[in-house]
Structures are given as structure tokens and as C-alpha cells.
Amino acid sequence: METEFKRIPINLIFPRVGNIRRIIKLSVRAAIANTVIQENGLPDEFALILRPVGDRFEAIAGNTRLS
């Protein structure tokens, strides 16, 4: 099965309800920001995994990157 990547406007994405990582470590956020700066974005392997919910999308993986 081939992975399909789509660009979704950020305003249509919401965090997963019941996300177990409610508190985001500053060190993790800094590491993500550093990768974005060095790579001029995030590599595909760091893409959010979303599922459609009505006309929006729930982030089921990647909530830290979403914040």
C-alpha cells in the first residue's frame, strides 16, 4: 500500500481527543523547530496522520508537531 500525502489547511486540523501527551516537553518542541529550520520543513516521514471527521481532520498521530 502506497502512502498518500495531501496538503490540508491547518485550520481544518484539530488535535486528537484524549491525546495522552497533553503536556508537550519544551525540549521536544525545540528539536522539532530545529529540524524544520535545518530541513526547510519536515521530511515526509514526520507527516501528521489524519482522519476525516465531518469536513475537518483529527490528528491521530503527530499532535506534538501540530502544536
C-alpha positions as CSV (number, residue, x, y, z in Angstrom):
1,M,0.0,0.0,0.0
2,E,1.4,3.3,-1.1
3,T,1.3,6.3,1.3
4,E,-0.7,9.2,0.0
5,F,0.3,12.7,1.0
6,K,-2.1,15.7,0.8
7,R,-1.7,19.2,2.0
8,I,-4.5,20.1,4.4
9,P,-5.1,23.7,5.6
10,I,-4.0,23.9,9.2
11,N,-7.3,25.5,10.2
12,L,-9.1,22.2,9.2
13,I,-7.0,20.1,11.6
14,F,-7.7,19.6,15.3
15,P,-5.8,17.6,17.9
16,R,-6.8,14.1,18.8
17,V,-9.4,14.0,21.6
18,G,-8.0,12.1,24.5
19,N,-4.4,12.6,23.4
20,I,-2.2,11.0,26.1
21,R,0.6,13.6,25.5
22,R,-1.2,16.6,26.9
23,I,1.9,18.3,28.2
24,I,4.5,18.9,25.5
25,K,8.1,18.9,26.6
26,L,10.0,22.1,25.6
27,S,13.0,20.0,24.5
28,V,10.8,18.1,22.1
29,R,9.3,21.3,20.7
30,A,12.8,22.8,20.3
31,A,14.0,19.6,18.5
32,I,11.1,19.8,16.1
33,A,11.6,23.5,15.4
34,N,15.4,22.9,14.8
35,T,14.5,20.1,12.3
36,V,12.1,22.5,10.5
37,I,14.8,25.2,10.3
38,Q,17.6,22.8,9.1
39,E,15.5,20.9,6.6
40,N,13.4,23.9,5.5
41,G,10.3,21.9,6.6
42,L,9.7,18.4,8.0
43,P,10.6,15.3,6.0
44,D,7.7,13.2,4.8
45,E,8.3,10.6,7.5
46,F,7.2,13.2,10.0
47,A,3.9,14.0,8.3
48,L,0.8,14.1,10.5
49,I,-1.6,11.1,10.3
50,L,-5.1,12.4,10.0
51,R,-8.6,11.0,9.7
52,P,-11.6,12.8,8.3
53,V,-14.2,13.9,10.8
54,G,-17.0,15.7,9.0
55,D,-15.4,18.5,7.0
56,R,-12.3,18.6,9.2
57,F,-9.5,16.3,10.2
58,E,-8.4,14.8,13.5
59,A,-4.7,14.3,14.1
60,I,-4.3,10.8,15.2
61,A,-0.5,10.9,15.1
62,G,1.7,13.9,15.3
63,N,-0.2,16.1,17.8
64,T,3.1,17.4,19.2
65,R,4.1,18.6,15.7
66,L,0.7,20.1,15.3
67,S,1.2,22.3,18.3
